[in-house]
Amino acid sequence: MADGTPPAVTPAAFQVLLALARGRAHGYAIMGFVGEITDGAVQLGPGTLYRTLARLAADGLVEEAPEERADEPHDARRRYYRLTRLGWEVARREAELVDRLAAAAAAAGLLPEARRDTA
């Protein structure tokens, strides 16, 4: 980061960034989102999630979102997170990379026929 290059992110970090791209969320919601979008193939445990969030925060990609919303029950233990501007940029960069990799996988015949038609 010192040279201005955004940090590389792990698959778990990208999954957290993707969850937060939908809006602020607390840890349990992030874990649920990742489990849902991966059809249960990836289950972020609390240790992995909170280490990942700490790393993303240290890199300036996420921050705590302390403001409360009236439509959410108050729970002092629950900490909400959101993407920073740099977090959006890194998430977008990673999404573009995943898109290119998926297109290459489709061209190689690794994805179902319907997916190859769109590549």
N, C-alpha and C positions, 0 to 999 in steps of 0.2 A: 504494500500500500504506500510505502514511503515514496516510491517513484511515480505515483499517480495511476498505476495499473490497478484496476479493480481486482480483488482477490478471486482466486479460483474457488469454486464451491463443490462440496461433496454431494452425492445424490440426496442424502438426508437434508442437507442445507437447501438444495433446490426445492425439495418437497415442502419444506417450511416456508420458503419464499413464495412458492406457488400458493400455498394456503393463505398467506397474508396478502397476496395480490388481490384477493377477493374482499379484503377489508380487515379491520382489526379483529383479533381473536385471542382467546386464552389458550393455554397449553392443551387442555382436554379437547377443545374444538379442533386444534391443529392436528392432534393425533387421530381424531375421528375422520377428518378430511382426508388425511393420507391413507388411512385404512380403506376408506370408501373409494377413492380414485384408483387405488391399486387392487380393488376387489379382494382385499385382505392379504395380498401377497407381501405387503410391507406393513409392519406394525412398529411404529416408533415407540419405544419404551420411554418412560419418564426420564431415565438417565441420559439416553441418547438425545431426546428432545431438548432438555434443559442445558446440556453441554453445547448442543448445536445453537440454541438461542443465545447463549453466552458468547460463543465465538462470533456469531453474526452481529451481535451488539458491539463487541470489541472491534470488529471490522467496519462498523458504521453502517451496516445494512438494515438493521432493525433497531427499534427503540421501544421502550415501554410507552403505552398509551394510557396514562392515568385517568383521563376524563371518563366519567361514568355516563351511561345512557339511561334514560328513564324507562325504557322498555326491557332492561335487564335487571334481574334481582341483584341486590348488593351482596357481595361476598368479599370480605376484606382479604381473604387468602388468595383470591383469583387475581392474577396479573395479566393484563392485556398487552399485546404487542402489535406493532404496525411497521410497514416498510418505510424506510427513509427514501429520499430521492436516489441516493446511490444504490439502495436495495432494489428499487424499481429497475434501474439501468442494468444491474447484474442479473436480475431475474429475467429481463427481456433478452439479454445476451445468451443466457443459458437456454431459454425457450427456443431461440433461433437455432442454437446448436442441436438441441433435441430434434427440432423439425428437420434439419439437414440429415441427421443420423437416421431418422425414420424414413426419409425419402430414399436414402441409400439402402436401407434394409428392404424397402419395398421393391426397389429396382433389382435387388439380389434375390428376390423371391422368398424372402423370409416372413412376409406379412400376408394375410389373406388377400385373395383376388380383389375384393372391393377396395382395399387400401391401395393396392398397386395402381388401380385406375386413376387415383387422384394424385399420384406422385409425378 
